[in-house]
Every structure is written in C-alpha cells, then in structure tokens.
Amino acid sequence: MYLLMGTAHAAVIEKIPQAAGSPDLIVITGVIESSDDAQFNQIAATTGQAVVLLNSGGGSVLPALEIGRAIRLKGFATAVANETLCASACALTWLAGAPRLAGESANIGFHASYVVNDGTASESGVGNALIGAYLNQIGLSQDTIVFVTTAPPDGMAWLSGEKASELGLQFASYQTNAMSSDTVETQIAPEPYDPMKVVAAFYNALSNADGVSASALVIPEKRGIGPFNEASIHSFFGGLSTPLRLESIARHGADKTVVTYTYARSDGSVCKGKSEVQTIYKYGKTLVSKIRAFNGC
C-alpha cells in the first residue's frame, strides 16, 4: 500500500440503482488513486442507502481511508463477491462497512504500507499510525488493529473466516444482503484474460515510478518480493535520468508476453532492455506472476 498520491488511472466508481426498496449498488473497480475519494463522495451524496461492492487489487492508502470514513458515516455496507480480489488499501475500505459482506470464495488480504521520504520508499510507522487511528475510529478491536498494521511487506496476509472469528471481526455472506445474489454476481463478472493490456499497464506504471499501481497488477502472493517490491520500483525508476519507455509488446504463447523498452540511468548510461513477462488468470483478473530479463536490465 502507498501513502502518497499516485499517478495511475483512477478506479472506476459507479452507482447502479436497484429495485425499489433495495439499497443502491456502488461498484469500485481498479486501483484506488488520489481523486477517488472525492468521486466516491459525490456519488455517495446521491443515495441514502447503498452496498459498496469492491473489486480492487489495492492502491493509495489515504483515499482508501477517506472512502472508508465516508462509508461508515453514511452507514453503507461493503461487500466483496465470490472469486474477486480486495487487497491492501481496498481491504481497509472494506473494513468500514456496516455490515461487512463477503462471498465464501472472496479474497481479502492485507499488505504492509509504505511512504516515500526524500525519494526513499519504506514501511511506515506514520502509515501504521494513520491506519491504526482509522481502524480505532471505525470501532475495530485491538486484535484486528494489530493484525492489519503488522501485515507483511512481502506477500499478503489473507483474512479467512477462522482468522476473522479469532479477531472478533464480524462479517456476513453477501447473499444475506437485501439484493439478490444474482444481482451482485452480475456486477462482478470476471474480466477477460488480457495479458497484453495488463503488461502494458504494468510497464506504464514503471515508467511513472508508480510502485502502487505496478504492485496492484501483480499476483498478491508475490507483492513486495524482488522486482515486485513497491519501494524498489519507486526508488529505481524514480531515479532514472530518462524514464522507461515501452518500445514494443508482443504475445508469445498463451501466458507469455515479450516487451522491449529503453531508459537512462542517473549516470547517463542507457539500457535497451528486453523481458519476458508471464501472466496468470486468478481472482477473475489477469495478473503478472513472473518477469525474466534477457539482458540484465
């Protein structure tokens, strides 16, 4: 998770009115970015009762917390549907729901936050303090606060039903909502498998030194590890004298995409790179799972 404001495309936030007598559905899909809390507040002001359906790999912490505060203030429910992902900053937003809903096969995970200070990104005591204050504000237990703020910097701490019971963190099956489960499932139809689109978006995030957006496109189990470390992405690509430029992208087989790119290091030396990116279809999304550089850059 990332505490500063990002540069990637904002999440898609839309209200879907439901049948008379049922709460509206507000769907948040994609990486949570700096303007998303303002957009959410504008939409939330148009309804008195809603379920906020989350389908996001994560994003910036600060707008995610503000969305969560708005959800709690309005008394909205939050939900994560079956076979979908709500990780990192998204999971913080989900915690604000009253009630919280989740499908049996929903994937809700927590990952350590980090901030950027003088160009160096690292885990943040300040970030954990802000998150802890937010969790306390929405009434969560000390055990839950400890679980969330001690989430690992590598990989993901998944919230299982057993773990939630241990923490005293209550949530219900999303089917118990006034809306039919068919309605919810319709709005969370799996995205098509599209390696070219996702790999291009990943390298665009690298070009912007945007660790949070790049991380959100990586399989959660590998976030924070090696080339998928958010802090390393920000530090390395933010220090280039000429940003990374994607030169070409081509599909090689079902799950491999080959990219070529150029960038110039801080000392002026130029990299003309070529890498093979492996993708996987999981959680209803196309995600990066492995990168192999052919020439060391």
C-alpha positions in Angstrom: 0.0 0.0 0.0 1.1 3.5 -0.7 0.5 6.6 1.4 1.3 9.3 -1.2 -0.9 10.1 -4.1 -0.3 8.0 -7.2 -0.2 8.9 -10.9 -2.1 6.0 -12.4 -5.6 6.0 -13.8 -8.2 6.2 -11.1 -10.6 3.4 -10.2 -13.9 3.1 -11.9 -16.7 4.1 -9.4 -20.3 3.9 -10.5 -23.7 3.8 -8.9 -26.1 1.1 -10.1 -29.7 1.7 -8.9 -31.5 -1.4 -7.7 -35.2 -2.4 -7.4 -37.4 -0.2 -5.3 -36.8 -0.9 -1.6 -33.3 -2.2 -2.1 -30.1 -0.3 -1.5 -28.2 1.1 -4.4 -25.1 -0.6 -5.5 -21.9 1.4 -5.7 -19.1 -0.5 -7.5 -15.4 0.3 -7.1 -13.2 -1.4 -9.6 -9.5 -1.0 -10.2 -6.5 0.7 -8.5 -7.6 3.3 -5.8 -5.9 6.7 -6.6 -5.8 10.2 -5.2 -9.0 11.6 -6.7 -11.2 8.6 -6.0 -12.4 9.7 -2.5 -13.8 12.9 -4.0 -15.5 11.0 -6.7 -16.9 8.5 -4.2 -18.2 11.3 -2.0 -20.1 12.8 -5.0 -21.7 9.5 -5.8 -22.5 8.7 -2.1 -24.3 12.0 -1.7 -26.9 10.9 -4.2 -28.1 7.9 -2.2 -29.2 7.3 1.4 -28.6 3.5 1.4 -26.0 1.5 -0.5 -23.8 -1.5 -0.7 -20.3 -0.7 -1.8 -19.0 -3.6 -3.9 -15.2 -3.7 -4.0 -13.1 -5.3 -6.7 -9.6 -3.9 -6.4 -6.0 -5.1 -6.1 -5.2 -2.1 -3.8 -3.9 1.4 -4.3 -3.2 4.6 -2.3 -3.9 4.4 1.4 -5.1 7.9 2.1 -8.0 8.0 -0.4 -8.9 4.4 0.7 -9.2 5.6 4.3 -11.3 8.6 3.3 -13.7 6.4 1.3 -13.9 4.1 4.4 -14.8 7.0 6.6 -17.5 8.2 4.2 -18.9 4.6 4.1 -19.1 4.5 7.9 -20.6 8.0 8.2 -23.3 7.1 5.7 -23.9 3.6 7.2 -23.3 1.8 3.9 -22.5 -1.9 3.7 -19.3 -3.1 2.0 -19.0 -6.4 0.0 -16.5 -8.5 -1.8 -18.1 -11.1 -4.1 -17.0 -14.6 -4.8 -13.8 -15.2 -6.8 -12.9 -11.5 -6.6 -10.0 -9.7 -5.0 -9.9 -6.9 -2.4 -6.3 -6.4 -1.3 -4.1 -3.9 0.5 -5.8 -0.4 0.5 -9.1 -2.0 -0.7 -9.3 -4.2 2.3 -9.0 -1.2 4.6 -12.0 0.3 2.8 -14.0 -2.9 3.2 -13.4 -2.9 6.9 -15.6 0.2 7.3 -18.8 -1.5 6.1 -21.8 -1.7 8.4 -22.3 -4.5 7.8 -19.3 -6.1 6.1 -20.2 -8.8 3.5 -18.1 -11.3 1.7 -18.6 -14.3 -0.6 -17.3 -17.7 0.6 -14.5 -17.5 -2.1 -13.8 -13.8 -1.8 -10.1 -12.9 -1.4 -9.5 -10.2 1.2 -5.8 -9.5 2.0 -3.6 -7.1 3.9 -0.1 -5.9 2.9 2.3 -3.5 4.7 2.1 0.1 3.8 5.0 2.3 2.8 5.7 6.0 2.3 8.2 8.0 0.3 10.6 10.2 2.2 13.4 12.1 0.3 13.0 9.7 -2.6 13.3 6.6 -0.5 10.3 4.3 0.0 9.9 2.2 3.0 7.5 0.7 5.5 5.9 3.5 7.5 5.4 3.9 11.2 3.5 7.0 10.4 1.4 5.0 7.9 0.6 2.4 10.5 -0.3 5.2 13.0 -2.8 6.6 10.5 -4.2 3.2 9.7 -4.5 2.4 13.4 -6.3 5.6 14.1 -8.7 4.9 11.3 -9.4 1.4 12.5 -10.0 2.6 16.0 -12.3 5.3 14.7 -14.5 2.7 12.9 -14.6 0.7 16.1 -12.4 -2.3 15.4 -10.8 -4.4 18.2 -7.2 -4.1 19.2 -6.6 -7.6 17.9 -7.8 -6.6 14.5 -5.7 -3.4 14.5 -2.6 -5.4 15.4 -3.4 -7.9 12.6 -3.8 -5.2 10.0 -0.9 -3.0 11.0 1.6 -5.9 11.2 0.7 -7.3 7.8 3.8 -8.5 6.0 5.8 -6.3 3.5 6.3 -9.5 1.4 3.2 -11.3 0.1 -0.2 -11.0 1.7 -2.0 -11.7 5.0 -5.3 -13.2 3.9 -8.4 -12.9 6.1 -10.0 -16.3 6.4 -13.3 -16.9 8.3 -11.3 -18.7 11.0 -9.0 -15.7 11.4 -11.9 -13.3 11.5 -13.5 -15.3 14.3 -10.3 -15.3 16.2 -10.1 -11.5 15.9 -13.7 -10.9 16.7 -14.2 -9.3 13.2 -17.7 -9.9 12.1 -18.8 -10.2 8.5 -21.7 -12.0 6.8 -22.2 -13.7 3.5 -23.0 -11.1 0.9 -26.1 -13.2 -0.1 -27.7 -12.0 3.1 -28.0 -8.5 1.7 -31.4 -7.3 0.6 -30.2 -7.6 -3.0 -30.3 -10.9 -4.7 -27.0 -12.7 -5.1 -27.7 -12.8 -8.9 -27.6 -9.0 -9.0 -24.3 -8.9 -7.2 -22.7 -11.6 -9.3 -23.8 -9.8 -12.5 -21.8 -6.7 -11.5 -18.7 -8.7 -10.7 -18.4 -10.6 -14.0 -14.8 -11.8 -14.4 -12.6 -9.6 -16.6 -11.4 -11.3 -19.8 -7.9 -12.7 -19.9 -5.8 -9.9 -21.5 -2.0 -10.3 -21.0 -1.2 -7.5 -23.5 -3.3 -4.9 -21.7 -2.1 -5.8 -18.2 1.6 -6.0 -19.2 1.4 -2.6 -21.0 -0.3 -1.1 -17.9 2.5 -2.6 -15.7 5.3 -1.0 -17.7 3.4 2.3 -17.9 3.4 2.2 -14.1 7.1 1.5 -14.1 7.6 4.5 -16.4 5.8 6.7 -13.8 7.8 5.1 -11.0 4.4 4.2 -9.6 5.0 1.2 -7.3 1.5 1.1 -6.0 -0.1 0.7 -9.5 2.5 -1.8 -10.6 2.0 -3.8 -7.5 -1.8 -3.9 -8.0 -1.2 -5.7 -11.2 1.0 -8.4 -9.6 -0.2 -11.7 -8.1 -0.7 -10.8 -4.4 1.5 -13.7 -3.2 4.5 -12.1 -4.8 3.9 -8.4 -3.9 6.9 -6.8 -2.1 9.3 -9.5 -3.4 12.2 -8.8 -5.7 11.2 -6.8 -8.8 7.7 -6.6 -7.5 8.7 -4.6 -4.4 6.8 -1.3 -4.3 9.6 0.6 -2.6 12.3 -0.7 -5.0 10.1 0.2 -8.0 9.7 3.8 -6.8 13.3 4.2 -5.8 14.9 2.7 -9.0 12.5 4.1 -11.7 12.1 7.4 -9.9 15.9 7.8 -10.0 16.3 7.4 -13.8 17.5 10.4 -15.8 15.2 9.3 -18.7 12.1 7.4 -17.7 11.4 4.0 -19.0 9.8 4.0 -22.4 8.0 0.9 -23.7 9.1 0.3 -27.3 7.3 -2.9 -28.3 5.0 -5.6 -26.8 4.1 -9.0 -28.4 2.2 -12.0 -27.2 4.3 -15.2 -27.1 2.0 -18.1 -26.4 -0.9 -18.2 -24.0 0.7 -16.8 -20.9 3.9 -15.0 -22.0 4.4 -11.5 -23.4 7.7 -10.1 -24.6 8.4 -6.4 -24.2 11.3 -4.2 -25.2 12.0 -0.8 -23.6 14.6 1.8 -23.0 15.6 4.0 -20.2 18.7 6.0 -19.0 20.2 5.6 -15.5 21.2 8.5 -13.3 24.8 8.2 -14.6 23.5 8.6 -18.2 24.1 5.0 -19.2 21.3 3.7 -21.5 19.5 0.4 -21.1 17.9 -1.2 -24.2 16.0 -3.9 -22.4 14.0 -7.0 -23.3 12.0 -9.1 -20.9 9.5 -11.9 -20.9 6.6 -11.4 -18.7 4.5 -14.3 -17.5 0.9 -13.8 -16.6 -1.8 -15.8 -14.8 -5.6 -15.6 -14.6 -6.6 -15.6 -11.0 -9.2 -13.9 -8.8 -11.1 -13.0 -12.0 -8.1 -10.9 -13.2 -5.1 -11.0 -15.4 -2.0 -10.6 -13.1 1.7 -10.6 -13.6 3.4 -13.6 -12.0 7.0 -13.6 -13.2 9.5 -11.5 -15.2 12.6 -12.7 -16.9 15.0 -10.1 -18.2 17.1 -11.2 -21.2 20.0 -8.7 -21.0 20.2 -7.8 -17.3 18.2 -4.5 -17.5 
